[in-house]
Each structure stands twice: as structure tokens, then as C-alpha cells.
Amino acid sequence: MILGAAELVRLITFWATRPIGGQRMALVVAPAGEDDCEAMVRAAAERVRWMGCGSSLICLLPEENPELSSICRFLQLQYPYLRVSKKEDLLYHIWEEL
């Protein structure tokens, strides 16, 4: 019952603070390792989906890590607004999305 009440408060808070208008944004997440990558990207993807308004999500990979890259590429199939970027290309991806 407590979890249900907390979820209701969260939904009301998200609804009340939802942006109005055609604003675009790019949310950048930088997972530290394979353990938290999927959960972090999924949580951010749901936030972007909730915000709507043409927003996009960019997953920043800190280094060449094939496992992180494969996790992000798999999640791209589920979330078409997810982009995978290296640190050097982050600025270009942000400008491309906005």
C-alpha cells in the first residue's frame, strides 16, 4: 500500500511538472559500468517518454567497452530515440538532436 501511494505521488508530481509547449531536450546518461547500465538507461528512457515533446536520450560511453556498447545497442531496438555516443562526439549528437 505504501508503494502504491508513493507511485501515485510520483505520477502526480511528474504530471504537475511536465513541460508545456514544443520544447525539445536531450537527456544524457553516463553509466559507470555494466551493472547499472540497463537500469539507468531504462529509467531515463521512461522519463524522456513521459516528457514527450520530441525529446531524445543520449547514452554516453566513457571508454571502449564492448559490453556496455552491446547493452546500449540492444536498448536502441526498444527505444528508437536512444543514441549512443562517445565522449568526443557528444556535442555533435546533442546539436543533431536539437
Secondary structure, 3 states (H helix, E strand, C coil): CHHHHHHHHHHHHHHHCCCCCCCCCEEEECCCCHHHHHHHHHHHHHHHHHHCCCCEEEEEECCCCHHHHHHHHHHHHHCCCEEEEEHHHHHHHHHHHC
